[in-house]
Amino acid sequence: MEYDYWDLKNKRVLITGASKGLGSVCAEAFAKVGAELMLTARSDDLLCTLVSKLEMPSNHEVFVGDLCEMEKIQELAARAHKFGPIDVIIHVMGGGLGYSDPLLEWDKFQELFKINISSAAEINRLLLPSMVKRSTGNVIHVGSIAGREATGSVGYNSVKAALAAYIRTLGRELADTGVVVTGISPGGFWAPQNSWERFRQRDPDLLKQVIAQKQPRMKLGDASELIPAMFFLASRQATMMTGCSVPIDGGEGLTYQ
């Protein structure tokens, strides 16, 4: 698939959750169009393997750490400032952690909030003032169709709905600063080592049933299908999108909003 280059060449892009899944797909795509990347995840091995496969590996840096820990977020922010003024932040880190109990324990709810919204909010708190000062910057959060309708577990639906509210309100608050805050709300899609890949390995027959019931196209999307929208939201052409969470779900969604 060919992508429009927009204005991303030489832009400095921070991607969280970059070692696998959509994060790694974003890294490969943004490197291909000439962006300089700071990639972060918990796995040193996976990050280093990813960077070795990217266009111009020497242009990119990795930061290894658990961004659910405050000190690691602070270390990341310090490294990001040294890397250079960050032009684009892509918050891919997130997930449901397999927590399906509707009466979720306190500590598990806190984990879900940290990985899906609190970590991203703290990174934004530390890095966005520089963007505001320069009157330019793009921040993209990867949400979910579950932020709009009850398609997942109680915990996952709740934190993704909170993320959608955060995107809308932060986008409004910063709308006159030149910083564009957006998100995407994907439906089901394949990506390296993501939850759908694990589902396929665990129970391929049940997965076929789920796809037949939920996917109007009778197939899951592919992570590569999200990239053109990500390119657009990362560009200066997206200024009117601030505060918006864009659904990309292949018709899976059932709401009108």
Secondary structure, DSSP 8 states (H G I E B T S, - for coil): -----TT-TT-EEEEESTTSHHHHHHHHHHHHTT-EEEEEES-HHHHHHHHHHSSSGGG-EEEES-TTSHHHHHHHHHHHHHH----EEEE-----TT---SS--HHHHHHHHIIIIIHHHHHHHHHHHHHHHHT-EEEEEE--GGGTS--S-HHHHHHHHHHHHHHHHHHHHTTTTTEEEEEEEE-SEE-TT-HHHHHHHH-HHHHHHHHHHH-TTSS-EEGGGGHHHHHHHTSGGGGGGTT-EEEESTT------
